[in-house]
């Protein structure tokens, strides 16, 4: 589908709009995808909603418990490297 191709759809009596399959496929929007609807000066903008709400370190701190003594930075880096190697093999 080219940049300037125009597709049309109809608003139902319930206010529902069916997005053309070409658009859904291009965006990988499967049934159940939540969309954010934004009114802009140029029209209506649809964007896939993030799967998880935005977060920061302070919010997430302590959410993943670790039993045992704290690890050093070197130990954490080694564990990350081992996991990266394991995932590269899979």
PDB file of N, CA, C and O in Angstrom:
ATOM      1  N   UNK A   1       0.851  -1.173   0.000  1.00  0.00           N
ATOM      2  CA  UNK A   1       0.000   0.000   0.000  1.00  0.00           C
ATOM      3  C   UNK A   1       0.894   1.232   0.000  1.00  0.00           C
ATOM      4  O   UNK A   1       1.763   1.370   0.861  1.00  0.00           O
ATOM      5  N   UNK A   2       0.687   2.118  -0.950  1.00  0.00           N
ATOM      6  CA  UNK A   2       1.496   3.321  -1.088  1.00  0.00           C
ATOM      7  C   UNK A   2       1.135   4.375  -0.063  1.00  0.00           C
ATOM      8  O   UNK A   2       0.105   4.295   0.605  1.00  0.00           O
ATOM      9  N   UNK A   3       2.002   5.362   0.046  1.00  0.00           N
ATOM     10  CA  UNK A   3       1.813   6.437   1.022  1.00  0.00           C
ATOM     11  C   UNK A   3       0.549   7.249   0.750  1.00  0.00           C
ATOM     12  O   UNK A   3      -0.086   7.741   1.682  1.00  0.00           O
ATOM     13  N   UNK A   4       0.186   7.391  -0.517  1.00  0.00           N
ATOM     14  CA  UNK A   4      -0.938   8.256  -0.857  1.00  0.00           C
ATOM     15  C   UNK A   4      -2.208   7.489  -1.209  1.00  0.00           C
ATOM     16  O   UNK A   4      -3.188   8.089  -1.650  1.00  0.00           O
ATOM     17  N   UNK A   5      -2.203   6.165  -1.019  1.00  0.00           N
ATOM     18  CA  UNK A   5      -3.416   5.393  -1.268  1.00  0.00           C
ATOM     19  C   UNK A   5      -4.476   5.792  -0.242  1.00  0.00           C
ATOM     20  O   UNK A   5      -4.182   5.937   0.945  1.00  0.00           O
ATOM     21  N   UNK A   6      -5.689   5.963  -0.704  1.00  0.00           N
ATOM     22  CA  UNK A   6      -6.788   6.348   0.183  1.00  0.00           C
ATOM     23  C   UNK A   6      -7.754   5.190   0.289  1.00  0.00           C
ATOM     24  O   UNK A   6      -8.183   4.626  -0.718  1.00  0.00           O
ATOM     25  N   UNK A   7      -8.090   4.844   1.503  1.00  0.00           N
ATOM     26  CA  UNK A   7      -9.073   3.806   1.761  1.00  0.00           C
ATOM     27  C   UNK A   7     -10.246   4.459   2.469  1.00  0.00           C
ATOM     28  O   UNK A   7     -10.070   5.446   3.183  1.00  0.00           O
ATOM     29  N   UNK A   8     -11.424   3.923   2.279  1.00  0.00           N
ATOM     30  CA  UNK A   8     -12.596   4.501   2.929  1.00  0.00           C
ATOM     31  C   UNK A   8     -13.278   3.461   3.797  1.00  0.00           C
ATOM     32  O   UNK A   8     -13.105   2.257   3.608  1.00  0.00           O
ATOM     33  N   UNK A   9     -14.048   3.942   4.740  1.00  0.00           N
ATOM     34  CA  UNK A   9     -14.856   3.091   5.604  1.00  0.00           C
ATOM     35  C   UNK A   9     -16.091   3.892   5.995  1.00  0.00           C
ATOM     36  O   UNK A   9     -16.202   5.071   5.657  1.00  0.00           O
ATOM     37  N   UNK A  10     -17.011   3.264   6.699  1.00  0.00           N
ATOM     38  CA  UNK A  10     -18.270   3.906   7.074  1.00  0.00           C
ATOM     39  C   UNK A  10     -18.439   3.817   8.581  1.00  0.00           C
ATOM     40  O   UNK A  10     -18.087   2.808   9.193  1.00  0.00           O
ATOM     41  N   UNK A  11     -18.978   4.868   9.177  1.00  0.00           N
ATOM     42  CA  UNK A  11     -19.307   4.845  10.603  1.00  0.00           C
ATOM     43  C   UNK A  11     -20.680   4.202  10.745  1.00  0.00           C
ATOM     44  O   UNK A  11     -21.636   4.609  10.084  1.00  0.00           O
ATOM     45  N   UNK A  12     -20.775   3.191  11.614  1.00  0.00           N
ATOM     46  CA  UNK A  12     -22.048   2.505  11.820  1.00  0.00           C
ATOM     47  C   UNK A  12     -22.962   3.339  12.706  1.00  0.00           C
ATOM     48  O   UNK A  12     -22.546   4.370  13.236  1.00  0.00           O
ATOM     49  N   UNK A  13     -24.205   2.898  12.867  1.00  0.00           N
ATOM     50  CA  UNK A  13     -25.155   3.610  13.730  1.00  0.00           C
ATOM     51  C   UNK A  13     -24.703   3.596  15.185  1.00  0.00           C
ATOM     52  O   UNK A  13     -25.152   4.417  15.984  1.00  0.00           O
ATOM     53  N   UNK A  14     -23.822   2.671  15.529  1.00  0.00           N
ATOM     54  CA  UNK A  14     -23.283   2.594  16.891  1.00  0.00           C
ATOM     55  C   UNK A  14     -21.973   3.373  17.034  1.00  0.00           C
ATOM     56  O   UNK A  14     -21.348   3.357  18.094  1.00  0.00           O
ATOM     57  N   UNK A  15     -21.563   4.056  15.959  1.00  0.00           N
ATOM     58  CA  UNK A  15     -20.318   4.822  16.003  1.00  0.00           C
ATOM     59  C   UNK A  15     -19.085   3.976  15.762  1.00  0.00           C
ATOM     60  O   UNK A  15     -17.970   4.442  15.997  1.00  0.00           O
ATOM     61  N   UNK A  16     -19.251   2.756  15.303  1.00  0.00           N
ATOM     62  CA  UNK A  16     -18.117   1.866  15.059  1.00  0.00           C
ATOM     63  C   UNK A  16     -17.556   2.082  13.663  1.00  0.00           C
ATOM     64  O   UNK A  16     -18.286   2.391  12.721  1.00  0.00           O
ATOM     65  N   UNK A  17     -16.256   1.914  13.550  1.00  0.00           N
ATOM     66  CA  UNK A  17     -15.562   2.052  12.269  1.00  0.00           C
ATOM     67  C   UNK A  17     -14.758   0.776  12.047  1.00  0.00           C
ATOM     68  O   UNK A  17     -14.063   0.314  12.953  1.00  0.00           O
ATOM     69  N   UNK A  18     -14.846   0.214  10.868  1.00  0.00           N
ATOM     70  CA  UNK A  18     -14.036  -0.949  10.526  1.00  0.00           C
ATOM     71  C   UNK A  18     -12.798  -0.447   9.801  1.00  0.00           C
ATOM     72  O   UNK A  18     -12.894   0.219   8.770  1.00  0.00           O
ATOM     73  N   UNK A  19     -11.641  -0.772  10.349  1.00  0.00           N
ATOM     74  CA  UNK A  19     -10.389  -0.382   9.701  1.00  0.00           C
ATOM     75  C   UNK A  19     -10.098  -1.368   8.579  1.00  0.00           C
ATOM     76  O   UNK A  19     -10.214  -2.576   8.782  1.00  0.00           O
ATOM     77  N   UNK A  20      -9.725  -0.881   7.404  1.00  0.00           N
ATOM     78  CA  UNK A  20      -9.420  -1.784   6.291  1.00  0.00           C
ATOM     79  C   UNK A  20      -8.330  -2.784   6.663  1.00  0.00           C
ATOM     80  O   UNK A  20      -7.388  -2.455   7.385  1.00  0.00           O
ATOM     81  N   UNK A  21      -8.472  -4.003   6.161  1.00  0.00           N
ATOM     82  CA  UNK A  21      -7.538  -5.078   6.469  1.00  0.00           C
ATOM     83  C   UNK A  21      -6.099  -4.701   6.120  1.00  0.00           C
ATOM     84  O   UNK A  21      -5.175  -5.058   6.850  1.00  0.00           O
ATOM     85  N   UNK A  22      -5.903  -3.993   5.026  1.00  0.00           N
ATOM     86  CA  UNK A  22      -4.550  -3.599   4.630  1.00  0.00           C
ATOM     87  C   UNK A  22      -3.877  -2.764   5.724  1.00  0.00           C
ATOM     88  O   UNK A  22      -2.687  -2.929   5.992  1.00  0.00           O
ATOM     89  N   UNK A  23      -4.637  -1.875   6.347  1.00  0.00           N
ATOM     90  CA  UNK A  23      -4.099  -1.038   7.437  1.00  0.00           C
ATOM     91  C   UNK A  23      -3.809  -1.899   8.660  1.00  0.00           C
ATOM     92  O   UNK A  23      -2.738  -1.796   9.258  1.00  0.00           O
ATOM     93  N   UNK A  24      -4.768  -2.753   9.033  1.00  0.00           N
ATOM     94  CA  UNK A  24      -4.574  -3.617  10.205  1.00  0.00           C
ATOM     95  C   UNK A  24      -3.353  -4.515  10.027  1.00  0.00           C
ATOM     96  O   UNK A  24      -2.570  -4.696  10.959  1.00  0.00           O
ATOM     97  N   UNK A  25      -3.195  -5.072   8.835  1.00  0.00           N
ATOM     98  CA  UNK A  25      -2.037  -5.934   8.572  1.00  0.00           C
ATOM     99  C   UNK A  25      -0.735  -5.149   8.607  1.00  0.00           C
ATOM    100  O   UNK A  25       0.259  -5.609   9.169  1.00  0.00           O
ATOM    101  N   UNK A  26      -0.740  -3.968   8.007  1.00  0.00           N
ATOM    102  CA  UNK A  26       0.457  -3.134   7.981  1.00  0.00           C
ATOM    103  C   UNK A  26       0.910  -2.766   9.395  1.00  0.00           C
ATOM    104  O   UNK A  26       2.105  -2.747   9.689  1.00  0.00           O
ATOM    105  N   UNK A  27      -0.050  -2.475  10.257  1.00  0.00           N
ATOM    106  CA  UNK A  27       0.247  -2.068  11.630  1.00  0.00           C
ATOM    107  C   UNK A  27       0.348  -3.238  12.613  1.00  0.00           C
ATOM    108  O   UNK A  27       0.692  -3.045  13.780  1.00  0.00           O
ATOM    109  N   UNK A  28       0.050  -4.445  12.139  1.00  0.00           N
ATOM    110  CA  UNK A  28       0.037  -5.637  13.005  1.00  0.00           C
ATOM    111  C   UNK A  28      -0.974  -5.472  14.139  1.00  0.00           C
ATOM    112  O   UNK A  28      -0.717  -5.865  15.276  1.00  0.00           O
ATOM    113  N   UNK A  29      -2.130  -4.883  13.812  1.00  0.00           N
ATOM    114  CA  UNK A  29      -3.210  -4.709  14.779  1.00  0.00           C
ATOM    115  C   UNK A  29      -4.147  -5.906  14.679  1.00  0.00           C
ATOM    116  O   UNK A  29      -4.921  -6.033  13.731  1.00  0.00           O
ATOM    117  N   UNK A  30      -4.059  -6.767  15.666  1.00  0.00           N
ATOM    118  CA  UNK A  30      -4.893  -7.961  15.704  1.00  0.00           C
ATOM    119  C   UNK A  30      -6.137  -7.678  16.537  1.00  0.00           C
ATOM    120  O   UNK A  30      -6.179  -6.679  17.254  1.00  0.00           O
ATOM    121  N   UNK A  31      -7.151  -8.539  16.457  1.00  0.00           N
ATOM    122  CA  UNK A  31      -8.342  -8.322  17.289  1.00  0.00           C
ATOM    123  C   UNK A  31      -7.952  -8.175  18.756  1.00  0.00           C
ATOM    124  O   UNK A  31      -7.129  -8.932  19.270  1.00  0.00           O
ATOM    125  N   UNK A  32      -8.541  -7.209  19.410  1.00  0.00           N
ATOM    126  CA  UNK A  32      -8.242  -6.946  20.812  1.00  0.00           C
ATOM    127  C   UNK A  32      -7.191  -5.870  21.026  1.00  0.00           C
ATOM    128  O   UNK A  32      -6.965  -5.448  22.160  1.00  0.00           O
ATOM    129  N   UNK A  33      -6.543  -5.415  19.950  1.00  0.00           N
ATOM    130  CA  UNK A  33      -5.559  -4.335  20.084  1.00  0.00           C
ATOM    131  C   UNK A  33      -6.267  -3.080  20.588  1.00  0.00           C
ATOM    132  O   UNK A  33      -7.278  -2.659  20.026  1.00  0.00           O
ATOM    133  N   UNK A  34      -5.729  -2.489  21.650  1.00  0.00           N
ATOM    134  CA  UNK A  34      -6.302  -1.247  22.172  1.00  0.00           C
ATOM    135  C   UNK A  34      -5.670  -0.075  21.439  1.00  0.00           C
ATOM    136  O   UNK A  34      -4.452  -0.009  21.275  1.00  0.00           O
ATOM    137  N   UNK A  35      -6.519   0.847  21.001  1.00  0.00           N
ATOM    138  CA  UNK A  35      -6.041   2.015  20.270  1.00  0.00           C
ATOM    139  C   UNK A  35      -6.321   3.285  21.054  1.00  0.00           C
ATOM    140  O   UNK A  35      -7.367   3.418  21.690  1.00  0.00           O
ATOM    141  N   UNK A  36      -5.382   4.213  21.004  1.00  0.00           N
ATOM    142  CA  UNK A  36      -5.570   5.542  21.561  1.00  0.00           C
ATOM    143  C   UNK A  36      -6.109   6.418  20.435  1.00  0.00           C
ATOM    144  O   UNK A  36      -5.565   6.420  19.331  1.00  0.00           O
ATOM    145  N   UNK A  37      -7.178   7.161  20.713  1.00  0.00           N
ATOM    146  CA  UNK A  37      -7.810   8.031  19.719  1.00  0.00           C
ATOM    147  C   UNK A  37      -7.487   9.473  20.087  1.00  0.00           C
ATOM    148  O   UNK A  37      -7.751   9.912  21.207  1.00  0.00           O
ATOM    149  N   UNK A  38      -6.911  10.209  19.134  1.00  0.00           N
ATOM    150  CA  UNK A  38      -6.499  11.592  19.395  1.00  0.00           C
ATOM    151  C   UNK A  38      -7.063  12.496  18.299  1.00  0.00           C
ATOM    152  O   UNK A  38      -6.907  12.219  17.109  1.00  0.00           O
ATOM    153  N   UNK A  39      -7.706  13.558  18.709  1.00  0.00           N
ATOM    154  CA  UNK A  39      -8.221  14.543  17.767  1.00  0.00           C
ATOM    155  C   UNK A  39      -7.106  15.527  17.455  1.00  0.00           C
ATOM    156  O   UNK A  39      -6.567  16.158  18.364  1.00  0.00           O
ATOM    157  N   UNK A  40      -6.752  15.666  16.183  1.00  0.00           N
ATOM    158  CA  UNK A  40      -5.682  16.571  15.774  1.00  0.00           C
ATOM    159  C   UNK A  40      -6.241  17.576  14.770  1.00  0.00           C
ATOM    160  O   UNK A  40      -7.333  17.359  14.245  1.00  0.00           O
ATOM    161  N   UNK A  41      -5.540  18.657  14.489  1.00  0.00           N
ATOM    162  CA  UNK A  41      -6.010  19.626  13.497  1.00  0.00           C
ATOM    163  C   UNK A  41      -6.201  19.002  12.107  1.00  0.00           C
ATOM    164  O   UNK A  41      -7.018  19.477  11.318  1.00  0.00           O
ATOM    165  N   UNK A  42      -5.444  17.938  11.812  1.00  0.00           N
ATOM    166  CA  UNK A  42      -5.543  17.296  10.501  1.00  0.00           C
ATOM    167  C   UNK A  42      -6.568  16.177  10.452  1.00  0.00           C
ATOM    168  O   UNK A  42      -6.850  15.658   9.372  1.00  0.00           O
ATOM    169  N   UNK A  43      -7.127  15.794  11.573  1.00  0.00           N
ATOM    170  CA  UNK A  43      -8.099  14.698  11.606  1.00  0.00           C
ATOM    171  C   UNK A  43      -7.944  13.880  12.870  1.00  0.00           C
ATOM    172  O   UNK A  43      -7.453  14.370  13.887  1.00  0.00           O
ATOM    173  N   UNK A  44      -8.364  12.642  12.798  1.00  0.00           N
ATOM    174  CA  UNK A  44      -8.295  11.737  13.943  1.00  0.00           C
ATOM    175  C   UNK A  44      -7.074  10.836  13.786  1.00  0.00           C
ATOM    176  O   UNK A  44      -6.839  10.278  12.714  1.00  0.00           O
ATOM    177  N   UNK A  45      -6.304  10.700  14.855  1.00  0.00           N
ATOM    178  CA  UNK A  45      -5.105   9.884  14.855  1.00  0.00           C
ATOM    179  C   UNK A  45      -5.346   8.667  15.729  1.00  0.00           C
ATOM    180  O   UNK A  45      -5.771   8.799  16.878  1.00  0.00           O
ATOM    181  N   UNK A  46      -5.077   7.473  15.190  1.00  0.00           N
ATOM    182  CA  UNK A  46      -5.178   6.227  15.955  1.00  0.00           C
ATOM    183  C   UNK A  46      -3.774   5.689  16.183  1.00  0.00           C
ATOM    184  O   UNK A  46      -2.975   5.593  15.251  1.00  0.00           O
ATOM    185  N   UNK A  47      -3.480   5.338  17.439  1.00  0.00           N
ATOM    186  CA  UNK A  47      -2.184   4.751  17.773  1.00  0.00           C
ATOM    187  C   UNK A  47      -2.429   3.569  18.691  1.00  0.00           C
ATOM    188  O   UNK A  47      -3.315   3.614  19.544  1.00  0.00           O
ATOM    189  N   UNK A  48      -1.652   2.514  18.521  1.00  0.00           N
ATOM    190  CA  UNK A  48      -1.749   1.375  19.424  1.00  0.00           C
ATOM    191  C   UNK A  48      -1.327   1.828  20.817  1.00  0.00           C
ATOM    192  O   UNK A  48      -0.302   2.490  20.981  1.00  0.00           O
ATOM    193  N   UNK A  49      -2.122   1.470  21.814  1.00  0.00           N
ATOM    194  CA  UNK A  49      -1.803   1.811  23.203  1.00  0.00           C
ATOM    195  C   UNK A  49      -0.671   0.927  23.684  1.00  0.00           C
ATOM    196  O   UNK A  49      -0.576  -0.230  23.275  1.00  0.00           O
ATOM    197  N   UNK A  50       0.190   1.449  24.545  1.00  0.00           N
ATOM    198  CA  UNK A  50       1.261   0.608  25.083  1.00  0.00           C
ATOM    199  C   UNK A  50       0.664  -0.541  25.897  1.00  0.00           C
ATOM    200  O   UNK A  50      -0.398  -0.396  26.504  1.00  0.00           O
ATOM    201  N   UNK A  51       1.358  -1.685  25.905  1.00  0.00           N
ATOM    202  CA  UNK A  51       0.875  -2.832  26.667  1.00  0.00           C
ATOM    203  C   UNK A  51       0.910  -2.579  28.162  1.00  0.00           C
ATOM    204  O   UNK A  51       0.074  -3.089  28.908  1.00  0.00           O
ATOM    205  N   UNK A  52       1.884  -1.785  28.598  1.00  0.00           N
ATOM    206  CA  UNK A  52       2.043  -1.498  30.017  1.00  0.00           C
ATOM    207  C   UNK A  52       2.082   0.007  30.219  1.00  0.00           C
ATOM    208  O   UNK A  52       2.598   0.728  29.365  1.00  0.00           O
ATOM    209  N   UNK A  53       1.551   0.493  31.325  1.00  0.00           N
ATOM    210  CA  UNK A  53       1.623   1.933  31.569  1.00  0.00           C
ATOM    211  C   UNK A  53       3.069   2.371  31.772  1.00  0.00           C
ATOM    212  O   UNK A  53       3.899   1.569  32.200  1.00  0.00           O
ATOM    213  N   UNK A  54       3.382   3.625  31.472  1.00  0.00           N
ATOM    214  CA  UNK A  54       4.751   4.113  31.695  1.00  0.00           C
ATOM    215  C   UNK A  54       5.139   3.960  33.167  1.00  0.00           C
ATOM    216  O   UNK A  54       4.299   4.094  34.058  1.00  0.00           O
ATOM    217  N   UNK A  55       6.408   3.682  33.406  1.00  0.00           N
ATOM    218  CA  UNK A  55       6.885   3.535  34.779  1.00  0.00           C
ATOM    219  C   UNK A  55       8.275   4.144  34.886  1.00  0.00           C
ATOM    220  O   UNK A  55       8.898   4.501  33.886  1.00  0.00           O
ATOM    221  N   UNK A  56       8.738   4.251  36.107  1.00  0.00           N
ATOM    222  CA  UNK A  56      10.083   4.757  36.338  1.00  0.00           C
ATOM    223  C   UNK A  56      10.747   3.901  37.406  1.00  0.00           C
ATOM    224  O   UNK A  56      10.103   3.042  38.008  1.00  0.00           O
ATOM    225  N   UNK A  57      12.014   4.131  37.636  1.00  0.00           N
ATOM    226  CA  UNK A  57      12.780   3.317  38.576  1.00  0.00           C
ATOM    227  C   UNK A  57      12.170   3.369  39.972  1.00  0.00           C
ATOM    228  O   UNK A  57      12.082   2.344  40.648  1.00  0.00           O
ATOM    229  N   UNK A  58      11.751   4.553  40.406  1.00  0.00           N
ATOM    230  CA  UNK A  58      11.199   4.682  41.753  1.00  0.00           C
ATOM    231  C   UNK A  58       9.944   3.828  41.933  1.00  0.00           C
ATOM    232  O   UNK A  58       9.730   3.244  42.996  1.00  0.00           O
ATOM    233  N   UNK A  59       9.123   3.761  40.895  1.00  0.00           N
ATOM    234  CA  UNK A  59       7.897   2.980  40.964  1.00  0.00           C
ATOM    235  C   UNK A  59       8.203   1.484  41.003  1.00  0.00           C
ATOM    236  O   UNK A  59       7.546   0.730  41.721  1.00  0.00           O
ATOM    237  N   UNK A  60       9.199   1.060  40.230  1.00  0.00           N
ATOM    238  CA  UNK A  60       9.507  -0.353  40.107  1.00  0.00           C
ATOM    239  C   UNK A  60      10.467  -0.866  41.178  1.00  0.00           C
ATOM    240  O   UNK A  60      10.596  -2.077  41.363  1.00  0.00           O
ATOM    241  N   UNK A  61      11.133   0.033  41.877  1.00  0.00           N
ATOM    242  CA  UNK A  61      12.150  -0.367  42.850  1.00  0.00           C
ATOM    243  C   UNK A  61      11.570  -1.340  43.870  1.00  0.00           C
ATOM    244  O   UNK A  61      10.549  -1.060  44.498  1.00  0.00           O
ATOM    245  N   UNK A  62      12.215  -2.457  44.024  1.00  0.00           N
ATOM    246  CA  UNK A  62      11.807  -3.442  45.009  1.00  0.00           C
ATOM    247  C   UNK A  62      10.708  -4.384  44.537  1.00  0.00           C
ATOM    248  O   UNK A  62      10.264  -5.237  45.305  1.00  0.00           O
ATOM    249  N   UNK A  63      10.264  -4.252  43.302  1.00  0.00           N
ATOM    250  CA  UNK A  63       9.169  -5.107  42.851  1.00  0.00           C
ATOM    251  C   UNK A  63       9.648  -6.521  42.519  1.00  0.00           C
ATOM    252  O   UNK A  63       8.843  -7.453  42.512  1.00  0.00           O
ATOM    253  N   UNK A  64      10.918  -6.694  42.251  1.00  0.00           N
ATOM    254  CA  UNK A  64      11.464  -8.028  41.974  1.00  0.00           C
ATOM    255  C   UNK A  64      12.398  -8.404  43.117  1.00  0.00           C
ATOM    256  O   UNK A  64      13.512  -7.892  43.223  1.00  0.00           O
ATOM    257  N   UNK A  65      11.937  -9.280  43.941  1.00  0.00           N
ATOM    258  CA  UNK A  65      12.698  -9.671  45.131  1.00  0.00           C
ATOM    259  C   UNK A  65      13.857 -10.590  44.769  1.00  0.00           C
ATOM    260  O   UNK A  65      13.774 -11.376  43.825  1.00  0.00           O
ATOM    261  N   UNK A  66      14.931 -10.480  45.528  1.00  0.00           N
ATOM    262  CA  UNK A  66      16.097 -11.346  45.382  1.00  0.00           C
ATOM    263  C   UNK A  66      16.411 -11.907  46.751  1.00  0.00           C
ATOM    264  O   UNK A  66      16.615 -11.167  47.713  1.00  0.00           O
ATOM    265  N   UNK A  67      16.448 -13.228  46.825  1.00  0.00           N
ATOM    266  CA  UNK A  67      16.843 -13.866  48.088  1.00  0.00           C
ATOM    267  C   UNK A  67      18.350 -14.044  48.100  1.00  0.00           C
ATOM    268  O   UNK A  67      18.932 -14.521  47.125  1.00  0.00           O
ATOM    269  N   UNK A  68      18.964 -13.674  49.169  1.00  0.00           N
ATOM    270  CA  UNK A  68      20.404 -13.826  49.285  1.00  0.00           C
ATOM    271  C   UNK A  68      21.089 -12.475  49.345  1.00  0.00           C
ATOM    272  O   UNK A  68      20.442 -11.428  49.321  1.00  0.00           O
ATOM    273  N   UNK A  69      22.407 -12.517  49.424  1.00  0.00           N
ATOM    274  CA  UNK A  69      23.155 -11.262  49.530  1.00  0.00           C
ATOM    275  C   UNK A  69      23.084 -10.461  48.219  1.00  0.00           C
ATOM    276  O   UNK A  69      22.857 -11.015  47.143  1.00  0.00           O
ATOM    277  N   UNK A  70      23.283  -9.170  48.344  1.00  0.00           N
ATOM    278  CA  UNK A  70      23.279  -8.300  47.161  1.00  0.00           C
ATOM    279  C   UNK A  70      24.446  -8.675  46.250  1.00  0.00           C
ATOM    280  O   UNK A  70      25.523  -9.045  46.717  1.00  0.00           O
ATOM    281  N   UNK A  71      24.213  -8.572  44.948  1.00  0.00           N
ATOM    282  CA  UNK A  71      25.258  -8.882  43.985  1.00  0.00           C
ATOM    283  C   UNK A  71      26.066  -7.633  43.660  1.00  0.00           C
ATOM    284  O   UNK A  71      25.550  -6.516  43.696  1.00  0.00           O
ATOM    285  N   UNK A  72      27.332  -7.838  43.344  1.00  0.00           N
ATOM    286  CA  UNK A  72      28.172  -6.718  42.912  1.00  0.00           C
ATOM    287  C   UNK A  72      27.831  -6.388  41.457  1.00  0.00           C
ATOM    288  O   UNK A  72      27.163  -7.164  40.774  1.00  0.00           O
ATOM    289  N   UNK A  73      28.295  -5.239  41.002  1.00  0.00           N
ATOM    290  CA  UNK A  73      28.083  -4.848  39.604  1.00  0.00           C
ATOM    291  C   UNK A  73      28.705  -5.889  38.672  1.00  0.00           C
ATOM    292  O   UNK A  73      28.108  -6.254  37.660  1.00  0.00           O
ATOM    293  N   UNK A  74      29.907  -6.368  39.015  1.00  0.00           N
ATOM    294  CA  UNK A  74      30.571  -7.384  38.189  1.00  0.00           C
ATOM    295  C   UNK A  74      29.742  -8.669  38.133  1.00  0.00           C
ATOM    296  O   UNK A  74      29.607  -9.272  37.069  1.00  0.00           O
ATOM    297  N   UNK A  75      29.191  -9.086  39.268  1.00  0.00           N
ATOM    298  CA  UNK A  75      28.359 -10.295  39.282  1.00  0.00           C
ATOM    299  C   UNK A  75      27.091 -10.113  38.447  1.00  0.00           C
ATOM    300  O   UNK A  75      26.660 -11.035  37.756  1.00  0.00           O
ATOM    301  N   UNK A  76      26.499  -8.925  38.514  1.00  0.00           N
ATOM    302  CA  UNK A  76      25.310  -8.655  37.708  1.00  0.00           C
ATOM    303  C   UNK A  76      25.661  -8.668  36.220  1.00  0.00           C
ATOM    304  O   UNK A  76      24.927  -9.237  35.412  1.00  0.00           O
ATOM    305  N   UNK A  77      26.786  -8.041  35.859  1.00  0.00           N
ATOM    306  CA  UNK A  77      27.218  -8.030  34.462  1.00  0.00           C
ATOM    307  C   UNK A  77      27.490  -9.441  33.948  1.00  0.00           C
ATOM    308  O   UNK A  77      27.164  -9.758  32.804  1.00  0.00           O
ATOM    309  N   UNK A  78      28.084 -10.287  34.784  1.00  0.00           N
ATOM    310  CA  UNK A  78      28.345 -11.677  34.391  1.00  0.00           C
ATOM    311  C   UNK A  78      27.032 -12.424  34.162  1.00  0.00           C
ATOM    312  O   UNK A  78      26.908 -13.178  33.196  1.00  0.00           O
ATOM    313  N   UNK A  79      26.068 -12.221  35.030  1.00  0.00           N
ATOM    314  CA  UNK A  79      24.770 -12.882  34.880  1.00  0.00           C
ATOM    315  C   UNK A  79      24.070 -12.416  33.605  1.00  0.00           C
ATOM    316  O   UNK A  79      23.456 -13.220  32.904  1.00  0.00           O
ATOM    317  N   UNK A  80      24.159 -11.135  33.306  1.00  0.00           N
ATOM    318  CA  UNK A  80      23.559 -10.600  32.076  1.00  0.00           C
ATOM    319  C   UNK A  80      24.236 -11.206  30.855  1.00  0.00           C
ATOM    320  O   UNK A  80      23.562 -11.594  29.902  1.00  0.00           O
ATOM    321  N   UNK A  81      25.556 -11.291  30.874  1.00  0.00           N
ATOM    322  CA  UNK A  81      26.301 -11.864  29.748  1.00  0.00           C
ATOM    323  C   UNK A  81      25.927 -13.338  29.547  1.00  0.00           C
ATOM    324  O   UNK A  81      25.742 -13.778  28.413  1.00  0.00           O
ATOM    325  N   UNK A  82      25.814 -14.105  30.644  1.00  0.00           N
ATOM    326  CA  UNK A  82      25.415 -15.523  30.530  1.00  0.00           C
ATOM    327  C   UNK A  82      24.033 -15.645  29.895  1.00  0.00           C
ATOM    328  O   UNK A  82      23.820 -16.479  29.015  1.00  0.00           O
ATOM    329  N   UNK A  83      23.105 -14.821  30.341  1.00  0.00           N
ATOM    330  CA  UNK A  83      21.743 -14.881  29.797  1.00  0.00           C
ATOM    331  C   UNK A  83      21.729 -14.459  28.329  1.00  0.00           C
ATOM    332  O   UNK A  83      21.006 -15.054  27.530  1.00  0.00           O
ATOM    333  N   UNK A  84      22.502 -13.457  27.963  1.00  0.00           N
ATOM    334  CA  UNK A  84      22.572 -13.032  26.563  1.00  0.00           C
ATOM    335  C   UNK A  84      23.116 -14.161  25.688  1.00  0.00           C
ATOM    336  O   UNK A  84      22.608 -14.397  24.592  1.00  0.00           O
ATOM    337  N   UNK A  85      24.147 -14.856  26.168  1.00  0.00           N
ATOM    338  CA  UNK A  85      24.684 -15.990  25.420  1.00  0.00           C
ATOM    339  C   UNK A  85      23.660 -17.104  25.292  1.00  0.00           C
ATOM    340  O   UNK A  85      23.539 -17.706  24.225  1.00  0.00           O
ATOM    341  N   UNK A  86      22.919 -17.391  26.358  1.00  0.00           N
ATOM    342  CA  UNK A  86      21.901 -18.436  26.315  1.00  0.00           C
ATOM    343  C   UNK A  86      20.825 -18.085  25.305  1.00  0.00           C
ATOM    344  O   UNK A  86      20.404 -18.939  24.525  1.00  0.00           O
ATOM    345  N   UNK A  87      20.374 -16.835  25.310  1.00  0.00           N
ATOM    346  CA  UNK A  87      19.331 -16.418  24.363  1.00  0.00           C
ATOM    347  C   UNK A  87      19.828 -16.427  22.930  1.00  0.00           C
ATOM    348  O   UNK A  87      19.054 -16.699  22.013  1.00  0.00           O
ATOM    349  N   UNK A  88      21.112 -16.132  22.718  1.00  0.00           N
ATOM    350  CA  UNK A  88      21.666 -16.146  21.361  1.00  0.00           C
ATOM    351  C   UNK A  88      21.695 -17.570  20.806  1.00  0.00           C
ATOM    352  O   UNK A  88      21.576 -17.765  19.597  1.00  0.00           O
ATOM    353  N   UNK A  89      21.852 -18.563  21.679  1.00  0.00           N
ATOM    354  CA  UNK A  89      21.857 -19.964  21.234  1.00  0.00           C
ATOM    355  C   UNK A  89      20.461 -20.458  20.915  1.00  0.00           C
ATOM    356  O   UNK A  89      20.294 -21.301  20.033  1.00  0.00           O
ATOM    357  N   UNK A  90      19.449 -19.949  21.615  1.00  0.00           N
ATOM    358  CA  UNK A  90      18.073 -20.452  21.431  1.00  0.00           C
ATOM    359  C   UNK A  90      17.442 -19.994  20.162  1.00  0.00           C
ATOM    360  O   UNK A  90      16.294 -20.340  19.883  1.00  0.00           O
TER     361      UNK A  90
END
